């Protein structure tokens, strides 16, 4: 058998977008013939799936799988909302969430290596789904929430929330999950807000306050006031309750005797930069390129 060099693997990888191991295997099967390897990959659909991987998947769904006092929340992305509502996509996403929960896995790479069923791994099942649907599908992230009790809330396909609590009523717990979905707090209590986040906000408030030209003691009070207002907006216990905004969340919790242990919220596409396409501009560029030939 001809030796498969690193440069050959790299060339096939660059031309197909597949992983190094897939490229090496394809070259070994064709005794180093890159063109035949590409043809074989195209026939199997792998090259098509790899090409789709370059497309931005910023839509999709949040799936929650629960087993007793443990729940796993998973984001699976697609390119369009239409595919996110497809039964093939939703069945895949639900199965992945169940498999990940059973294996206590949250890292996407580790999830991809888990057994999906029918002799496939999760990653292999994902590639098969891409080939079938024709869109890029990605298992993006997952988190596990555990507690004495859990309240789970899903707002359509796009937002999921899990609240873990030690005591209190199911009704108030469900209300808290709905509140987290609506108000997206960054922390349970003020002391839980990351120090770097507070420092960044304080720096911004300080810059604005000093632009006023007021004495330093007044500026310091302005900074303190701005930080306090910020914490009221982003800390769960200090927020106005979504169902009764005359009361703070902490007041509702105290009245119910509830202690929230932890909460998690996911929204589809958070942090993904979507590609904005101007169709008219794209057409004009295509026509200009054609005229230049």
N, C-alpha and C positions, 0 to 999 in steps of 0.2 A: 504493500500500500504506500502511495506517495505521502511524504511527510506534509502535514498541514501546518503551514507557518502562521505566525501571529499576524503578518501583514495580509494574508489571504482572509483570515477571520475578520480582520478590521475592514477590509474592502467589502466583504459580504454584509457585514453589520451596517456599514455606511449606506449601502445600496438598498437594504431591506428594512432597517430600523429594528431588527430583531436582536435578542440578547446574544452574548458571546457564546454561551453553551449551545444554543439552538443553531447558530451559524457553524460552529465547529462540527456538530453532529451532521448537519446537512452536507458539509464539505467531505466529511469522512465517507458518507453514503455515496458520494459521486466521485470518490477518489481525487478530490481536489479540483474538480471542474466547476468553476464559479457560475458559469452561465446555466449549466444543467441544474445546479443547486437552486438557483433563482427560479427556474421553471418549476421545479418540484415544490418549492415553497409556495409559489403562486397557485399551483394545482391544489395543494392542501389547504389553502386559505390563510396560512400563517403570515405571508407577506402582506396580504390585504389587512389583516388585523393589526400588524405592526404599523402600516401606513396610517391607519385610523388613530393610532396612539398619539400622533402628532397634533390631532385636533383637540381644541380646548373643550373639556367636559365640565361645564359650570352649572348645569342643571342637575336633576336627579331627585333623590328622596332620602329622607331620614327614617330609618327603621329601628324599632325598639323590640328586643327580645328579652323576656323576663322569666326567671326561674326562682320562685320564692322571694327572698329578700335581696336578690342580685339581679341587676338589669344591665344589658349592654345596648348602647346607642351607637348606631352605625350610619355613616354617610356613604352612599354609593352614587357616583355621578354619571350623568349621561350628557349628551350635547344639547338635547332638546327636551322640553316638557312633554312633548308627545310620546317619546320613548319612555320617559319616567312613569307614564301611566299604562304602559304596555304590560300585559300579564307575564310575558317572558322575563322582562326586567324585574318586575315586582317579586316574582317567584324566586328568581336568583338572589335578589337582595335579602329577602326574608330567610332563605336557606343559609346564606353566608352569615347573617346575624346569629342564627341559631347555632351554627357550627363554631363561630368565634366565641360565643358565650359558653358553650360546652367545654371549650378548651381554654377558657380564661385568657383569650388572646386579643390584644388591641393594636399591635403593630401591623400595618397593612402588608408588609413583606411576610411576616409570620402567618398572617391569615391566609395569604395566597398559597402557602405551602401545605395548608391543612387539607385533609381528605374531604372532598365535597360529595362523593358518591359516584356510582357507576364507573369506578376505576379512575376517576379524575380528581385532581387537586382543585382548589378554589380558583387558582390562576388559570388552569387549563379550561375550566368551565367558563371563566370570564372571556378568554380568547374565543371559545366556541360561540358565545353569545354575541361578541363583536362581529364575528363572521355572519351570524344569522341576521342580526338587526341592521348592521351596516353603520353603526355609530360607535365612537369611542366610549367605552364603559370603564370606570375606575372605582376600585374600593379605596376611598380616600382616607378615612380616619374612623376611630372607634374609641369609646370610653366605657368603663364599667363603674357603676354606682352600687354601693352596698349600704345597708342600714337596717335598723330594726323593722321599719316599715317603708314601703315605697309608694309614691304617687306618680303615675305616669300620665303624660298628656301629649297628644300630637295634634298640631294645627295643620290639617291637610297633610300633604307630603313634605312640606317645606321646613317645618319647625318641630323639634322634639324636645321634651323636657322630662327629666327624672328628678324627683325630690325624695331624699331619704330623711326620715324623721323618727324620733325616739318615742314620742307620745303625742296624744291629741287625736282629733276626729278625722275620719276619712274625708268628710265634706270640706273641712278647712284645708286639708292637705291637697285636695284636688284644686281648690281655689288658689293655693300657693303655686302649684304647677302652672296654672293658667296665667298667673301674675308674672312668673318668670318668663313665660313665652312672650308676653306682651311687652314687658319693661326691660328685659335683657340685662339684669344686674351683673356686675363684674365680680362681686364678692358677697359673702354672707354678712360679714361684719366689717366695720371700718378698718380694724387691724389686719384684716385679710387682704386688703388692697395691696398689690405688689409695690414695694418701695420705689422701683424705677418709674412706675406709672405715676405715683404721687409726686415724685421729684420733677417729672416732665410737666405735669399740670401746674405745679407750683412755679416753675420757671416761666411758663406762659403767662400765668396770672401776675407774676412780679413784673414782667416786661410791660404788660398793659397798665398796671397800677402806676409804675414810675413815669409813664408817658403823661400822666395827669399833672405832673409837676408839683404835687402836694408834698408836705413835710413827710420825712421818713416814718415817723410814728403813725401817721395816717395811712401811709402806703402799706405798712405791716398789717394794720387792721383790715385794709381792703383785701390783702392777700389771704388773710385768715378767713375772712368772710366768703371769698370766692371758693376757697378749698372746702369750707363747710357746705356750701351750696352744691359743689361738685359731688361730695360724699352723699348728700341727700338724694342725688340723682342716680348714683351707680351702686350704692350699697343696699342690698335687699331689705334688711331690717329697718333702714331709714327711709325707704321709698313710701310714697302714698299708695295705699292698697288699691289695686285695680277695680275691685268690686265696690269699695266704699272709700273714695279718695279723701274723705274727711278724716280718715284714720291712717296711721302709719302701720306698716306690716308688723312691726314689733308689738304694737298694741293688740293686733288681731291674734298674734301668737301667744301673748300673755293671757288674754281672755280665754283662749282655748286650752291653755296648758301645754302648748306644743313646743317641742324643741327640734329645730331643723339641724340635721347632722351634716348634710351635704346636698348640693344640687348641681345639675349639669344641663346645659342647653346647647343644642346644635341647630344651625340654620343652613340650608343648602347653599353652597357657593360662597360661604364666608371666606374672605381672603383670596379668592380666585379672581384674577384680572381677566375680565371678559374682553374678547376682541370685538371692537365696534366696527361694523362693516357698512360703509357708505356705498350703496349699490350703484348710484349714478356715477360716483367718482371711479368706482371699479370698472364700469363699462367704458368710461372715457379713457382710462389708462390702457385698457385692452385695445381700444380703437387706435390710440396713439402709437402703441407698440406695433400694431399691424401695419400702420401707415409708414412707419419708419423702416420696415423691411424692404 
